[in-house]
Amino acid sequence: MLYMLVSHTIHDGHVTLLNLLRYISFRAGCACLTALGVSLMLGRPFIAMLRRIQRGGQPIRALGPERHLVEKAGTPTMGGVLVLIALSISMLLWGNLENGFVWAVWLTTLGFGAIGFADDYRKLARRNTDGLSKKARLGSEFALSLLCGIWLQYLMPPELAGQLAFPFAKDLLLPLGPLYPLFAMIVITGFGNAVNFTDGLDGLAIGPVVTAALVFAILSYLVGNHVFADYLQVHAVPGTGELTVFCAALVGAGLGFLWFNAPPAAVFMGDTGSLSLGGALGSLAVAIKHELVLCIVGGLFVAETLSVIIQVGWYKRTGRRVFLMAPIHHHFEKKGWTEPTIVIRFWIISIILGLCGLATLKLR
């Protein structure tokens, strides 16, 4: 909003402080601080409202670790709404609302948040852990992701539309053509659910999400700038530099939520938060042609998802378990690790993976 105001009212040659709003880096910093401030300011009254409305808080899964039934009982959920509010207010103020990439990623994030909200609401209304049916939930996610993939493919420059880029090699492109939206659908839906699997301990999911958002803020800025993209030998995607502002707002909103989600959590993000944040990361990766790099940066989410797939698949085949409990963070709980130990060590792993993702910029 502010960017549009400046761009339409200030003509070239007029040097004012408002000209700072033309710079992505300046608006990204403001977006981060705004989202952080909104989260911190609204956090306590928002959580108090959730407690009044939800009463018993989030239903705790009976098949999970036994201590969760006692320690986490009564904690309200749907904290992801706070993240989405802070993100949206920040984007309305500092984002370029004339940029198609911003709208595609933003609306996909809100759409996944709406699916998660419906799932959370159903659990609260029924006072059990059965949310939306798998068909309804996955069907909605696939449909939304497919639309996002088609939209982003339309926004791509012709030479990159329908192409899958590979890290470590600038000239290696896999032409997927009309199948590309289906690939984008798998990436976006996959990461939406991967973050959902990871969200099982206080602060566990939001920390790696903030790390990944920070990495993608850097990647978006570089990919959206022809000079930097040519120097680093990455595929330039004009217009995606504006996603830096989105990523920065996501970092601020995530940090603000972490203030209240740190152990012991005053609120859970719920599926509202985990699905929307995963959808945001997936759509960001598709927009800047770094889908495979997301698998590195978000490697922790990939590992959590694989642990569930391996556990379920092996158990159905042999009747035995590979892990003491899946997702894998519960395996370490069963081994005696304390919750803060697991969370902090997983954060460290996510930071290392984030640095590895950035390293792909030079290893070409």
N, C-alpha and C positions, 0 to 999 in steps of 0.2 A: 504494500500500500504506500509506504513512504517512498520506496524506490520509484514507483509509478508517478507519484506526485512530483518528485524532483525531475524525473526524466521528461515530464510533459510541461513543466513550468519554467525550468531553468535552461536557458539557451547557452550554447557553447560560447565561451569567452567571458562569461560571468563567473568569477571565482568567489565562491562563498563556502562556508563550512558545510553547507548542505551537499556540496559536490562530493563529500566523503561517501555519501550514500550510493554513489555510482560504483564504488569499489566493492567487489565481492568479499574480500578479506575483512573490510571494516564491518559490513553487514553481517558476516558470519560471526564475528566476535560479539556483536550486539545481540544477534539471535540466540547465541549460547547463554549470554548473561540474562536475557529476557526470560527465556524458558526456565532457567535455573531459579530466577526470582519469583516467577509465577508459581512454580512447583512448591517452593518453600513458603510462600505467602498463603497459598490455598491448602497446603497439605493438612494442617491440623484441623481446620473446620471441615474439610472434605472427609477426612477419616472419621471425625466425630459423627458426621451425617451418615456415613456408611454403617457405623456401629448402631445407630438408632434404627435404620431401615432394615439391616440384615439380622439384627439381634444375635442369633447363634453363630454368625460368621460363616466362613467357608466350610462346607462339609469336608471332613478329612477322610481320605481313602483308608478303609479298614485293612486292606492288604499291604499297606505301606509299613514303614518302620514303626514299632509299637510306641516309641516315645512321642511321635508326632500326634497321636491321639490325645495326649495329655498336654504337651507343651504348646501345641499350635491351635488347640481348640479355642473357638471364639474369635479368632483373628479375622477381621473383615477382608473381603476380596474385591475385585473390580478396581484395584488401584491403577490399572492401566488407563482408566478414564482420565486420571490426573495427568498422566504422561501425554495423552492425546490432546488434552485441553491446553497444556503448556506449550506443546509443539505447535498447535494450530494458531494460538494467539501470537506466538513468535513469528511464524511464517506469514501471517496476515500483516504484521508490522514491517518485517524486514525482507520478505521474499519478493522476487519478481513475478507477479501474478499474471504476466503475459507470456511466461515460459511454459511450453507444453510438457517438458520433462518434469518440472516441479509439480504440475497438476497430476500427471500420470502416477508418480511415486506417492504423492500425498494422498490422493484418493484411494489408491490401493491400500495404503497403510490404514486409512480410516475404514475402508471396507472390511479388511481383515479384523479390525477392532470391533466392528459391528457383529461379525460372525462370532467372535469370542465373547462379546457381551451377551448375545443370545444364549450361548452355551452356559455362561456363568449364571445368567438369570434362571435358566431352567433348573440348574443344580440347586440354587437357593430356594426356588419355589417348591421343589419336590423334597428338599432337605436330604439329598443323597448325591452321590458323585456321578450319576448318570445325566449327562448333558444332552446335547443334540445327538441324533442318531448319526452313525458313521457316514451313511449315505448322504444325509442332508448337509452335514458339516463339510465333508470332502467335496461333495458336488458343488457347494457354494464357493469353496476355496478354488477349485479347478476353474470354474466359470469366471470368477473374478481375475484370477491369474492369467487366464487365456486372453481376456479382454485387455489386460495390461500389456501382455506380450505383443498383441496386435497393434496397440496404440504406440508402444515404444518402437516397434519395427517401422511404423509409418513415419515417426519423427527422425529416424536414422538417416544419415547421408546415404545415397544410393549404393556407394561402393562397400558399405558396411551392413546394409539391411539384409537380414537373413543369414549373416555370417557369424560363426563362432570363433572368437579370437582365443589364441593360446598364449599363456605366459611363457617367457623365456625365448620367444620367437616372434618378431614383428611381422614377418611375411607369411606366417602360417595361418591360414584362415580355412575353416571347414564350412563349405556352402550348404546350409540347411534349407535355404529357400523357404517355401511355404510351411515347412515343418518347424521353423524357428519358434513361432509362438507356442507350439507344443513343448519345446525345450524350455522356453521361458516359464511356461506354466509349471513344469516340474521343479524348476529352480525356486520359484517364488513360493509355491505350496510346500515344497520340501523344507525350506528354511523356516517358514511359518510354523510348521510342526516340530522342527528341530529345536527351536527356541522353547517351544511348549514342553518338550520332553526335558529340557535342561532346567526348567523352572520348578525345582523341587525343594530347594533350601533357601533360607533367607539371604538375599543378595546374590545368589549364585548366577542367575540369568542376566540380571541388569548390568553387572560388571563387565562381562565379555561383550554385551551389546554396545556399551559405551566405548569400549576399546575398538570394536569393529567400526562403529560410526565415526570415530576419530580418524581411523585409517582411511575410510572411504571419503571423508571430507578432503583429505590430502589428494587421494586419487582423483576425485571429481574435479578438483581445482586444476590438476595437471592435465587431465584428459580434455577438459574444456578449453584449454589454452593451446593454440597451435604451436607457439614457440616452444613451450615446455614439452609438449607431446612429441614434436619432431626431435628435440634434443634427446629425450629419453627413449625414443623409438617405440612409442605406444600409439595406438590408433586414436586420432583426435575425433571427438564427437562434439561438434559445435553446439553450444547451449547447455551442456551438462555442467559447466562451471557453476551454474546457479544452484546445483544440488549441494554444493559446499555449504550454502546457507541452511539447507534442510538438515544436512548431517550435523552441523554445529548446533542447531536447535534441538536435535535428537540427543546430542551429548548433554546439553544443559538440562533438558527435561529428565533424562536418565539419571543424572547426578542428583537432581532435586528429589526424584523418587527414591533413590538409594538412601537419602538422609532418613527416610521413614521406613525403608525396607531392610536396613542394616540389622543384624541379629541383636536382640530378638525383634523380629519384624512387627511393626505396628499395623501393617497392611500388606496384603499380597497383591501382586499385579493381576492374577487370574488369567484366564484365557484371553480376556480383553487386551491385556498387555502383551502377553507372550506371542499371540498370533499376529498382532499388529506390528510388533517390533521385528519379528521374523520376516513378515511380509515386506516391511520397509527395507531390510537388508537385501532380500532377494531381488526386489524391484530396482534398488540402487545398482546392484551388480549387473543386472541386465541392461540398464540404461547406459552405463559407461563401458560396456563390453568387457567386464572383468568377472564373469560368472565363475570361471575356474579358480580365479584368485580368491573368491569368496570362500571356496572350499578350504583354502589355506588359512585365511584370516579367521573364518568361522569354524576352524577345525575342531574346536571343543564341542560345538553343536553337532557336527558330523559324528564325532566319537560317541556322544550321548545317544544319537539316533541309531547308529550301528549296534550299540550294545543292546538296544531293545530288539532290533531285527535278529541279531544273532541269538539272543536269549529265547525269543519266541520260536524261531525256526528250529533251533537245536532241541528245544523241549518237545515240540510237536513230533520231531523225528525220532528222538531217543528216549524221551521221558525224563531226561536229566537236564540240569541247569549248568550253564557255563559260569555265570556270575551268581553270587549269593542273592542278589536282587538287581533288577534293572529298572530304570536307567542306571548307568554305572556309578553315579554319585551315591546311590543307595548301597551299592556293593561295598564302598569304602566305609559307609556308616556301619554296616554289618561287621566289618573288620575291626571296628573300634575307634575309627577316626572321629574326632569331634566335629561338629558342624562348622565352626569357624575355620578349623584346619583345612577341611575340604574346600570351603569357599575360597579362602585366600590362595591355596595352592592351585586351584582351577583358574583363578584370576591371573596368577603368574603365568600359567600355561597360555592363557588367551593373549597376554601381552607379548610373549615370545612369538606366538603364531602371527600376531599383528605385525611385528617387526619382520618376520619372514615374508609376509605378504608384500610389505613395502620393498623388500630386497628384490622382488621380481622386476622392479623398475630398472634395475641396473644389470641384472643377469640376463642379457639378451645378446 
